[in-house]
């Protein structure tokens, strides 16, 4: 059974809306942290994720433009844009996750073992990012027959999908488990504990979107693959900013 296909206009609108939300939340987060002079490593990682997301948005528009009309871009521009999507997708997703994990390092008192575990998890996330990126670069660079295809887009193998799902499940499990352990050792009001736990637990949504995205990668369905993939990185960046934004709003409401 063939999967439905979204139009180019629909794809562009949805991707742009997703990214606009992510860009606005991240920009506010960075502005707020700089203004308060509290800019730290987690904010730097979020800034890198933001840059990757912006590049990905531009690349998606370039790729889809060729499906609208032969507007004059060379095929090499489309190939370059596809490489951009492949690399920025992985970079944005994992730098956002690293930012969330480093936020746990920031919250944990130095004396607690949970801080060390969060640091180790951050390194693990970095290794997962490298592994996924190297795998994609090898598969797309080893066989460049896709350069001559009508869409000039690299089709990723099922091995990429498997590794992506496994790493997503492991990372999100850590992003939920470590905050739970942290909150057991930190004295906070009950409402604040629930707030922090809810923010970190929302990272599970990324895995749910990832599973849907992988289905469209395996099938494949190009437009739906693009939409769900871009939704995944936009959602990861929004969730990465939630703790800062929700904490800010909580303080405003209390005051």
C-alpha positions in Angstrom: 0.0 0.0 0.0 1.4 3.4 -1.0 1.8 6.1 1.6 0.2 9.5 1.1 2.4 12.3 -0.2 2.4 15.8 1.1 2.7 18.6 -1.5 5.8 20.8 -1.7 3.8 23.8 -0.3 2.5 21.8 2.6 6.0 20.5 3.4 7.5 23.9 3.3 4.8 25.5 5.5 4.9 22.8 8.1 8.7 22.7 8.3 8.9 26.5 8.5 6.3 26.7 11.3 8.1 23.9 13.3 11.4 25.7 12.9 10.0 29.1 13.7 8.8 27.9 17.0 12.2 26.3 17.8 14.1 29.4 16.7 11.9 31.7 18.8 12.2 29.6 22.0 16.0 29.2 21.6 16.5 32.9 20.8 14.6 33.8 24.0 16.6 31.2 26.0 19.9 32.6 24.8 18.9 36.2 25.3 17.6 35.5 28.8 20.7 33.6 29.9 23.0 36.3 28.5 21.0 39.1 30.1 21.1 37.3 33.4 24.8 36.6 32.9 24.1 32.9 33.4 25.3 31.6 30.0 26.8 28.2 30.4 27.8 25.1 28.4 24.2 23.9 28.0 23.4 27.3 26.4 26.4 26.9 24.0 25.2 23.5 23.0 21.7 24.9 22.4 23.2 27.6 20.2 25.0 25.1 18.0 21.7 23.1 17.7 20.0 26.3 16.7 22.6 27.0 14.0 22.2 23.5 12.6 18.4 23.9 12.6 18.6 27.1 10.6 20.9 25.5 8.0 18.6 22.5 7.8 15.6 24.8 7.1 17.5 26.5 4.2 18.5 23.1 2.8 15.0 21.8 2.9 13.8 24.8 0.9 16.5 24.2 -1.7 15.7 20.5 -2.0 12.0 21.1 -2.4 12.4 23.9 -4.9 13.6 21.5 -7.6 10.3 19.6 -7.2 8.3 22.8 -7.9 10.0 23.9 -11.1 13.5 23.8 -12.7 14.3 27.2 -11.2 17.9 27.3 -12.4 19.8 25.8 -9.5 22.5 23.3 -10.5 22.1 19.7 -9.4 25.3 20.2 -7.3 23.4 22.8 -5.2 20.7 20.2 -4.5 23.3 17.5 -3.7 25.0 20.0 -1.3 21.7 20.8 0.3 21.0 17.1 0.8 24.3 16.7 2.5 23.4 19.6 4.7 20.1 18.0 5.7 21.9 14.7 6.5 24.5 16.4 8.8 22.4 19.1 10.4 19.6 16.7 11.3 21.9 14.5 13.4 23.8 17.5 14.8 20.8 19.5 15.9 19.1 16.4 17.5 22.1 15.3 19.5 23.4 18.8 20.5 19.9 19.5 21.8 20.0 16.3 23.8 23.5 17.1 25.1 22.2 20.5 26.2 19.4 18.9 28.2 21.9 16.5 29.8 24.3 19.2 30.7 21.4 21.1 32.3 21.3 18.2 34.7 25.0 18.7 35.4 24.2 22.3 36.0 21.4 21.5 38.5 23.2 18.8 40.4 25.4 19.8 43.4 29.1 19.0 42.8 29.1 16.5 45.7 26.4 14.3 44.3 27.3 11.2 42.2 24.5 12.1 39.8 26.6 15.0 38.5 29.3 12.5 37.4 26.7 10.2 35.8 25.2 13.2 33.9 28.7 14.1 32.7 29.3 10.6 31.5 26.0 10.5 29.8 26.8 13.8 28.0 30.0 12.1 26.7 27.9 9.1 25.6 25.6 11.4 23.7 28.5 12.9 21.9 29.8 9.5 20.9 26.3 8.5 19.7 26.3 11.7 17.6 29.6 10.8 16.1 28.6 7.2 15.4 25.4 8.2 13.6 27.1 11.0 11.7 30.0 8.8 10.5 27.5 6.0 9.5 25.4 8.4 7.4 28.5 10.1 5.8 29.9 6.7 4.9 26.7 5.3 3.4 26.0 8.5 1.4 29.6 9.0 0.4 30.5 5.4 -0.4 27.8 5.0 -3.1 27.1 8.2 -4.9 24.7 6.9 -7.5 22.1 9.1 -5.9 23.9 12.1 -7.3 22.4 11.1 -10.7 18.9 10.4 -9.4 15.9 12.7 -10.2 15.7 14.0 -6.7 19.4 14.0 -5.9 18.7 12.7 -2.4 20.6 10.1 -0.4 18.4 7.1 0.6 19.6 5.8 4.0 19.7 2.1 4.7 17.7 0.3 7.4 20.9 0.0 9.5 20.7 3.7 10.0 17.1 3.4 11.2 17.9 0.6 13.6 20.9 2.5 15.2 18.8 5.7 15.3 16.0 4.0 17.2 18.3 2.3 19.6 20.3 5.4 20.4 17.0 7.4 20.8 15.6 5.0 23.3 18.8 4.8 25.3 19.2 8.6 25.4 15.6 9.3 26.3 15.7 6.7 29.1 18.7 8.5 30.6 17.0 11.9 30.2 14.1 10.6 32.3 16.0 8.4 34.8 18.7 10.8 35.8 16.4 13.7 36.7 14.3 11.3 38.8 17.4 10.4 40.7 18.5 14.0 41.0 15.2 15.1 42.5 15.5 12.4 45.2 18.6 14.1 46.5 17.5 17.7 46.2 15.1 19.5 48.5 12.6 21.4 46.4 8.9 22.2 46.8 6.6 19.5 45.5 5.2 21.7 42.7 8.7 22.6 41.5 9.7 18.9 41.5 6.8 18.0 39.4 7.6 20.9 37.0 11.2 19.8 36.5 10.3 16.1 36.1 7.6 17.0 33.5 10.0 19.0 31.5 12.7 16.3 31.3 10.1 13.6 30.7 8.8 15.4 27.7 12.0 14.2 25.8 10.2 10.9 25.3 8.1 12.8 22.7 11.2 13.0 20.6 11.4 9.2 20.4 7.8 8.9 19.5 8.3 11.2 16.5 11.5 9.4 15.7 9.7 6.1 15.3 7.2 7.7 12.9 10.1 9.3 11.0 11.9 5.9 10.7 8.7 4.3 9.2 8.8 6.9 6.4 12.5 6.3 5.9 12.1 2.6 5.5 9.0 2.7 3.2 10.1 5.3 1.8 7.9 8.5 1.6 10.1 11.4 0.8 7.8 14.3 1.8 6.6 12.6 5.0 10.2 11.7 5.8 11.2 15.3 5.5 8.3 16.6 7.6 8.7 14.2 10.4 12.5 14.5 10.4 12.3 18.3 10.6 9.6 18.0 13.3 11.9 15.8 15.3 14.8 18.3 15.4 12.5 21.2 16.0 10.8 19.4 18.9 14.1 18.4 20.4 15.2 22.1 20.4 12.0 23.3 21.9 12.1 20.7 24.7 15.8 21.6 25.2 14.6 25.2 26.0 11.6 24.2 28.1 13.3 24.2 31.5 14.6 27.8 31.0 11.3 29.1 29.7 9.0 27.3 32.2 11.3 28.4 35.1 11.1 32.0 33.8 7.3 31.9 33.5 7.0 30.3 36.9 9.0 33.1 38.4 6.9 35.7 36.6 3.7 34.2 37.8 4.9 33.9 41.4 6.0 37.5 41.5 
